[in-house]
Amino acid sequence: MSTRTFTAMVTSILSMATLSFSAQVMADDIDVNEIIQQAERAAYYSGDDGRSDARMMIVDAQGRKQMRQFTILRRDIADNGDQQMMVFFSRPSDVKDTVFRVEKRARLDTEDDRWLYLPALDLVKRISSGDKRTSFVGSHFFYEDVSGRAVLEDDFSLQEQTDSAYILRAVPKRPDSVEFDHYVVTIDKQSMLPMLIDFYKGDNNYRRVEAVLVEEIQGYPTVVRSKVSDLESGAYTLMEFRNITYNIGLDDDVFSERSLRNPPRQWLN
C-alpha cells in the first residue's frame, strides 16, 4: 500500500469517526422532555383559552359519509397542566345538543374526567378511563384525541431527526390501558406541532393521526385541518376548524355541569 493511499484511508476513517462523534454529541444535546413539552403546548395550550367551530366528515370503508358539526370551548388552568373543555354539537339532528365535557388532569396518578350529555335521554354519561380510546361520536377520532393524551402517559425517546423535524418513539407506561404497543410522532421543528402520529401493534401500523393544514392565528401556529385514518380498512375522518379565536376570557360558569343542559349561547353563536 502506498503512503498516499494509506494517508487517504486514515483521513477517511477519521472523518467518519468525527461525523459519528458529532452526531452522537448532537443527539446527546437534545432534551426529549423539552421537545414533548413544547409540542404539547403548541398542540393544546395556545393562548389562555380558545374557541373554534369544527366540522367533521366521517368516511367509512365503503365511501359512505356522515357529518358532525360542533363548537369547542377550551380554557387552560396552567400550560402543560390541568385544562377544561366543552364540545357543543349542533348538527346533524341526531346529535344536536349533545355535549362533551372534559376536566383534564395533568398527573399520571389521576385520570381525566369526561362526560357526555345525551339530550334525548336527558342523561349525563360518565366516560370511563377504559373508554377514552374509543370512537368519538362515531368518528375515527378517539375521545382522547380530542382532549389530548397527556405526555406523562408515555416514555419518549428520539428515534431520528431531520433538518425540519424531530421523530420520537413513545411507549405507554401502562400498556394494559391502551390498544397500541407504541407510536411514532413527527414534530415540526419550526412550529413544534405534532404533524404525524403513527400507532403500532407490533410491526403493524394500523392507525394514523395527521395535521393536514396549519395556519398562524393570533401568532399561534394552529392546525386547521386534521385527519385520522384506519389504515387497515381505509376508512377515515377529516376535521376542519373555523372561526378560531384565542384569549377571549372564558369563565368558570362555561365549564360547569350546568352548561351541559344550559349551554352558554353567547359563546356558541
Protein Blocks (a to p, Z undefined) as FASTA:
>chain_A
ZZklmmmmmmmmmmmmmmmmmmmmmmmmpcfklmmmmmmmmmmmgcjbdcdddddddddf
kopacddddddddddfbghiacddddddfbdfklgoiacdddddfbfkbccddddddfkl
opacdddfklmmcceehiabdfklmnopafklpccddfbdcfkbccdddddfblmlpcbf
bdcddddfklopafbdcddehjbcfbdcddfbdcdeehiacdfbdcdddfknopacdddd
ehiaeheopafklmmmklmmmccfklmZZ
